[in-house]
Amino acid sequence: MSDAETNAQSADAQPAARESKRRPAVDLDRMTVQELTALRDAAEAKRLEKLEGAKNEVLAETREKLAQLGLSLEAVLPALASTGQGGRSGQGRKRRSDAGQPLPVRYRGPNGEPWSGRGRMPKWLQALEAEGRTRKEFQVSEEA
């Protein structure tokens, strides 16, 4: 057989092979809700298993390459040493020291409404500024 005939036969066989791969081995339309749920759960468990295996494989390869250089993964990524594997300590941003504490009142409205000066401007102050009054008029003196 010539190379052209071999290529033609393998080209004809490829679409059939692709079609058989595309067709699901299970008829989803005939499955009950419980069977579909079990299938989904089994597929997710298998996906997580394969993902974990792939992560471990990449980690082992990386450790091996670093060992060839005389380094360790913990030396290259110091965050791993303190948190185990994962890279993030889970702390995120540092919390403000005054977080959760009541803020001092910096402005007080004509009816005694307080505002710390942070966040959205209160409606009473918006209305008074729209009338032409200034924010300084309502500023609380620091002595009080």
For each residue, the residues with C-beta under 8 A, 3 or more apart:
1: 5 6
2: 5 6
3: 6 7
4: 7 8
5: 1 2 8 9
6: 1 2 3 9 10
7: 3 4 10 11
8: 4 5 11 12
9: 5 6 12 13
10: 6 7 13 14
11: 7 8 14
12: 8 9 15 16
13: 9 10 16 17
14: 10 11 17 18
15: 12 18 19
16: 12 13 19 20
17: 13 14 20 21
18: 14 15 21 22
19: 15 16 22 23
20: 16 17 23
21: 17 18
22: 18 19
23: 19 20
24: 27 28
25:
26: 31 39
27: 24 30 31
28: 24 31 36
29:
30: 27
31: 26 27 28 35 36 39
32: 35 36
33: 36 37
34: 37 38
35: 31 32 38 39
36: 28 31 32 33 39 40
37: 33 34 40 41
38: 34 35 41 42
39: 26 31 35 36 42 43
40: 36 37 43 44
41: 37 38 44 45
42: 38 39 45 46
43: 39 40 46 47
44: 40 41 47 48
45: 41 42 48 49
46: 42 43 49 50
47: 43 44 50 51
48: 44 45 51 52
49: 45 46 52 53
50: 46 47 53 54
51: 47 48 54 55
52: 48 49 55 56
53: 49 50 56 57
54: 50 51 57 58
55: 51 52 58 59
56: 52 53 59 60
57: 53 54 60 61
58: 54 55 61 62
59: 55 56 62 63 73 85
60: 56 57 63 64
61: 57 58 64 65
62: 58 59 65 66 73
63: 59 60 66 67 72 73
64: 60 61 67 68
65: 61 62 68 69
66: 62 63 69 71 72 73 76
67: 63 64 70 71 72
68: 64 65
69: 65 66
70: 67
71: 66 67 75 76
72: 63 66 67 75 76
73: 59 62 63 66 76 77 80
74: 77 78 80 81
75: 71 72 78
76: 66 71 72 73
77: 73 74 80 87
78: 74 75 81 82
79: 82 83 87 88 89
80: 73 74 77 83 84 85 86 87
81: 74 78
82: 78 79 89
83: 79 80 86 87 88 89 90
84: 80
85: 59 80
86: 80 83
87: 77 79 80 83
88: 79 83
89: 79 82 83
90: 83
91: 94
92:
93:
94: 91
95: 99
96: 99
97:
98: 101
99: 95 96
100:
101: 98
102:
103: 116 117 118
104: 116
105: 108 114 115 116 140
106: 115 116 117 139 140
107: 114 115 116 117 125 135 138 139 140
108: 105 112 113 114 115 138 140
109: 112 113 114 115 122 124 125 128 138
110: 124 128 138
111: 124
112: 108 109
113: 108 109 122 124
114: 105 107 108 109
115: 105 106 107 108 109 121 122 125
116: 103 104 105 106 107 119
117: 103 106 107
118: 103
119: 116
120:
121: 115 125 126
122: 109 113 115 125 126
123: 126 127
124: 109 110 111 113 127 128
125: 107 109 115 121 122 128 129 135 138
126: 121 122 123 129 130
127: 123 124 130 131
128: 109 110 124 125 131 133 137 138
129: 125 126 132 133 134 135
130: 126 127
131: 127 128
132: 129
133: 128 129 137 138
134: 129 137
135: 107 125 129 138 139
136: 139
137: 128 133 134
138: 107 108 109 110 125 128 133 135
139: 106 107 135 136
140: 105 106 107 108 144
141: 144
142:
143:
144: 140 141
